[in-house]
């Protein structure tokens, strides 16, 4: 399971203030804590500051990579910001994200060629958000064909079927789970990656919903998630789900989580 730590996002108050103030240590601490908790990538997003996004995204990349030996997930739909961040990033980043929306596709695709970057591809087009599994799979097919045709290896593609709130349509969860399973079966080697928290929007007890949905998605083949790695309940649920899904040889990661105290009764 690839974990993208979601906490360095300018839309969060604990990040917006340090970002505006140039507080390197506050950002570095968030990066260190997420990597120590098991994140593989540190997501960096400066989108709140639209007029300075490229500048601030570069600053975030530099601060994070000075603090941890880990790649960033460059989180922006803005090609100028992505291009600038790529110029300062060390190693192989993840780019979050491209979609079939015409403007985003045409502007971002040329930046991806030859970078070796992992690419998050949203199952979204100019027709809007997909609602059903079949709609997601149809968009996924076009994304896979377009990206591989541009020289992006299949194993570098992370399809995001787009989690939508179950509070607006009780079928949203099931449609997403079926899409994850369909993608993983149809294109061996490709990855799926989702931000899980949108499933619970508008409902009480959101953390419990998110944890349960993450476990269900892992059982369908999900192998990437954008989440808060510092949340101990989520970490425990994920370690347990991966073990039960047969994706933890000799239960090694589960036992490591147990020794770290993540699985204590709550």
C-alpha positions as CSV (number, residue, x, y, z in Angstrom):
1,X,0.0,0.0,0.0
2,X,1.3,3.4,-1.0
3,X,0.5,6.1,1.6
4,X,0.5,9.7,0.6
5,X,0.5,11.9,3.7
6,X,-2.1,14.6,3.3
7,X,-1.3,17.1,6.0
8,X,0.8,19.7,4.2
9,X,-2.1,21.4,2.5
10,X,-2.6,25.1,2.5
11,X,-6.4,24.7,3.0
12,X,-5.6,23.5,6.5
13,X,-5.2,26.2,9.1
14,X,-2.2,24.6,10.8
15,X,-0.4,24.9,7.4
16,X,-1.7,28.1,5.9
17,X,-0.3,30.3,8.7
18,X,3.2,28.8,8.7
19,X,3.2,28.9,4.9
20,X,2.3,32.5,4.8
21,X,4.9,33.3,7.6
22,X,7.7,31.2,6.0
23,X,7.9,29.0,9.2
24,X,10.2,26.3,7.9
25,X,10.2,24.3,11.1
26,X,6.5,23.9,11.4
27,X,6.3,22.5,7.9
28,X,9.4,20.3,8.4
29,X,7.9,18.9,11.6
30,X,4.8,17.8,9.7
31,X,6.9,16.2,7.0
32,X,9.0,14.3,9.6
33,X,6.0,13.1,11.6
34,X,4.2,11.8,8.5
35,X,7.3,9.9,7.2
36,X,8.0,8.5,10.7
37,X,4.3,7.3,10.7
38,X,4.8,5.3,7.5
39,X,4.0,7.7,4.6
40,X,5.7,7.0,1.4
41,X,5.1,10.5,-0.2
42,X,4.5,13.8,1.4
43,X,1.7,15.7,-0.4
44,X,2.4,19.4,-0.8
45,X,-0.4,21.8,-1.8
46,X,-0.2,25.6,-1.9
47,X,-3.4,26.1,-3.8
48,X,-5.0,28.5,-1.3
49,X,-2.5,31.1,-2.4
50,X,-3.4,31.2,-6.0
51,X,-1.4,34.3,-7.0
52,X,1.8,32.8,-5.4
53,X,1.1,29.1,-5.8
54,X,4.2,28.2,-8.0
55,X,6.6,30.1,-5.6
56,X,5.1,28.6,-2.5
57,X,4.9,25.0,-3.9
58,X,8.6,25.2,-4.7
59,X,9.2,26.5,-1.1
60,X,7.3,23.5,0.3
61,X,9.2,21.0,-1.8
62,X,12.5,22.5,-0.7
63,X,11.5,22.5,3.0
64,X,10.1,19.0,3.0
65,X,13.0,17.5,1.2
66,X,15.5,19.2,3.5
67,X,13.7,17.6,6.4
68,X,13.1,14.1,5.1
69,X,14.6,11.7,2.6
70,X,11.3,11.1,0.7
71,X,9.6,12.2,-2.5
72,X,6.7,14.7,-2.6
73,X,3.3,14.4,-4.2
74,X,3.0,17.7,-6.1
75,X,-0.6,18.5,-5.6
76,X,-1.9,21.1,-8.1
77,X,-4.0,21.4,-11.3
78,X,-1.8,24.4,-12.2
79,X,0.7,23.4,-14.9
80,X,2.9,26.4,-14.1
81,X,3.1,25.4,-10.4
82,X,3.8,21.8,-11.3
83,X,6.6,22.7,-13.8
84,X,8.2,25.0,-11.2
85,X,8.0,22.4,-8.5
86,X,9.5,19.7,-10.8
87,X,12.5,21.9,-11.3
88,X,13.4,21.9,-7.6
89,X,12.3,18.4,-6.6
90,X,15.0,15.8,-6.0
91,X,14.3,12.3,-7.1
92,X,11.1,11.0,-8.5
93,X,7.9,12.8,-7.4
94,X,4.2,11.9,-7.7
95,X,2.1,14.4,-9.7
96,X,-1.4,14.9,-8.4
97,X,-3.2,15.2,-10.8
98,X,-4.2,14.9,-14.4
99,X,-7.7,14.2,-15.8
100,X,-9.5,14.0,-19.1
101,X,-10.7,17.5,-18.7
102,X,-9.4,19.1,-22.0
103,X,-7.5,22.0,-20.5
104,X,-5.8,20.0,-17.8
105,X,-5.0,17.1,-20.1
106,X,-3.4,19.2,-22.8
107,X,-1.4,21.4,-20.5
108,X,-0.2,18.8,-18.0
109,X,0.6,15.8,-20.3
110,X,3.6,17.4,-22.0
111,X,5.1,18.0,-18.5
112,X,4.9,14.4,-17.6
113,X,6.8,13.0,-20.5
114,X,10.2,11.8,-19.6
115,X,10.0,12.7,-15.9
116,X,9.6,9.2,-14.6
117,X,7.0,10.6,-12.2
118,X,4.2,8.7,-10.7
119,X,1.0,10.2,-12.0
120,X,-2.4,10.4,-10.2
121,X,-5.1,10.3,-12.9
122,X,-8.6,11.4,-11.9
123,X,-11.5,9.5,-13.4
124,X,-13.1,12.8,-14.5
125,X,-13.8,14.3,-17.9
126,X,-15.4,17.4,-19.3
127,X,-18.7,15.6,-18.9
128,X,-18.3,15.9,-15.1
129,X,-18.0,13.6,-12.2
130,X,-18.8,9.9,-13.0
131,X,-21.5,8.4,-10.9
132,X,-21.4,4.7,-11.7
133,X,-18.7,2.0,-11.9
134,X,-19.2,1.7,-15.6
135,X,-18.7,5.5,-16.1
136,X,-15.5,5.3,-14.1
137,X,-14.1,2.4,-16.0
138,X,-14.8,4.0,-19.3
139,X,-12.9,7.1,-18.3
140,X,-10.1,4.9,-16.8
141,X,-9.7,3.2,-20.1
142,X,-9.2,6.5,-21.9
143,X,-6.7,7.7,-19.3
144,X,-4.7,4.5,-19.5
145,X,-4.6,4.6,-23.3
146,X,-3.6,8.2,-23.3
147,X,-1.0,8.1,-20.7
148,X,0.7,4.9,-21.9
149,X,0.5,6.3,-25.4
150,X,2.5,9.3,-24.1
151,X,5.2,6.9,-22.7
152,X,4.0,6.8,-19.1
153,X,4.6,3.2,-17.9
154,X,1.5,1.4,-16.6
155,X,3.1,0.9,-13.2
156,X,3.5,4.7,-12.8
157,X,-0.2,5.3,-13.2
158,X,-2.4,5.8,-10.1
159,X,-6.0,5.9,-11.1
160,X,-8.3,7.7,-8.7
161,X,-11.9,6.7,-9.2
162,X,-13.1,9.6,-7.1
163,X,-14.8,9.0,-3.8
164,X,-18.1,10.8,-3.4
165,X,-20.2,11.4,-0.3
166,X,-22.5,8.5,0.6
167,X,-24.8,11.1,2.2
168,X,-25.8,12.3,-1.2
169,X,-26.4,8.8,-2.7
170,X,-26.2,5.6,-0.8
171,X,-24.9,3.8,-3.9
172,X,-21.7,6.0,-4.0
173,X,-19.7,3.7,-1.8
174,X,-20.5,0.5,-3.6
175,X,-20.0,2.1,-7.1
176,X,-16.5,3.2,-6.0
177,X,-15.6,-0.2,-4.6
178,X,-16.7,-1.9,-7.7
179,X,-14.7,0.5,-9.8
180,X,-11.5,-0.2,-7.8
181,X,-12.0,-3.9,-8.2
182,X,-12.7,-3.5,-12.0
183,X,-9.6,-1.3,-12.5
184,X,-7.3,-3.7,-10.7
185,X,-8.6,-6.7,-12.7
186,X,-8.6,-5.0,-16.1
187,X,-5.1,-3.5,-16.1
188,X,-2.7,-5.6,-14.1
189,X,0.2,-3.4,-13.0
190,X,-1.8,-0.2,-12.7
191,X,-2.5,1.3,-9.3
192,X,-5.5,2.8,-7.6
193,X,-5.3,5.6,-5.2
194,X,-8.1,7.5,-3.4
195,X,-8.6,10.2,-0.8
196,X,-10.9,8.4,1.5
197,X,-12.5,11.1,3.7
198,X,-15.0,12.4,1.2
199,X,-17.1,9.3,1.6
200,X,-18.2,10.5,5.1
201,X,-18.9,14.2,4.2
202,X,-22.1,15.5,5.9
203,X,-22.3,12.6,8.4
204,X,-21.5,12.2,12.1
205,X,-18.8,9.8,13.2
206,X,-16.7,10.5,10.1
207,X,-13.5,8.8,11.2
208,X,-15.3,5.5,11.8
209,X,-16.9,5.7,8.3
210,X,-13.6,6.5,6.7
211,X,-11.8,3.6,8.5
212,X,-14.4,1.1,7.5
213,X,-14.5,2.3,3.9
214,X,-10.7,2.1,3.7
215,X,-10.8,-1.6,4.9
216,X,-13.5,-2.4,2.4
217,X,-11.5,-0.7,-0.4
218,X,-8.3,-2.7,0.5
219,X,-10.4,-5.9,0.2
220,X,-11.2,-4.9,-3.4
221,X,-7.6,-4.2,-4.3
222,X,-7.0,-0.6,-3.5
223,X,-3.2,-0.2,-3.2
224,X,-2.8,3.6,-2.5
225,X,-4.5,6.1,-0.2
226,X,-4.2,9.8,0.5
227,X,-4.8,10.1,4.3
228,X,-3.5,11.3,7.6
229,X,-0.8,8.8,8.6
230,X,-0.7,10.2,12.2
231,X,-4.2,8.9,12.9
232,X,-3.6,5.8,14.9
233,X,-7.0,4.2,14.3
234,X,-6.6,4.5,10.6
235,X,-3.1,3.0,10.8
236,X,-4.4,0.1,12.8
237,X,-7.3,-0.5,10.4
238,X,-5.0,-0.4,7.4
239,X,-2.4,-2.8,8.9
240,X,-5.1,-5.3,9.8
241,X,-6.9,-5.0,6.4
242,X,-3.7,-5.5,4.4
243,X,-2.8,-8.6,6.5
244,X,-6.3,-10.1,6.0
245,X,-6.2,-9.3,2.3
246,X,-3.1,-11.5,1.9
247,X,-0.8,-8.5,1.2
248,X,1.5,-8.7,4.3
249,X,4.0,-11.5,4.0
250,X,4.3,-13.4,7.3
251,X,2.1,-10.7,8.9
252,X,5.3,-8.6,9.2
253,X,3.8,-5.1,9.0
254,X,0.9,-6.1,11.3
255,X,3.4,-7.3,13.9
256,X,5.5,-4.2,13.4
257,X,2.4,-2.1,14.0
258,X,1.6,-4.1,17.1
259,X,5.1,-3.6,18.5
260,X,4.7,0.1,17.8
261,X,1.6,0.2,20.0
262,X,-0.8,1.0,17.1
263,X,-3.1,-2.0,17.8
264,X,-3.7,-1.6,21.5
265,X,-7.4,-1.8,22.4
266,X,-9.1,1.6,22.2
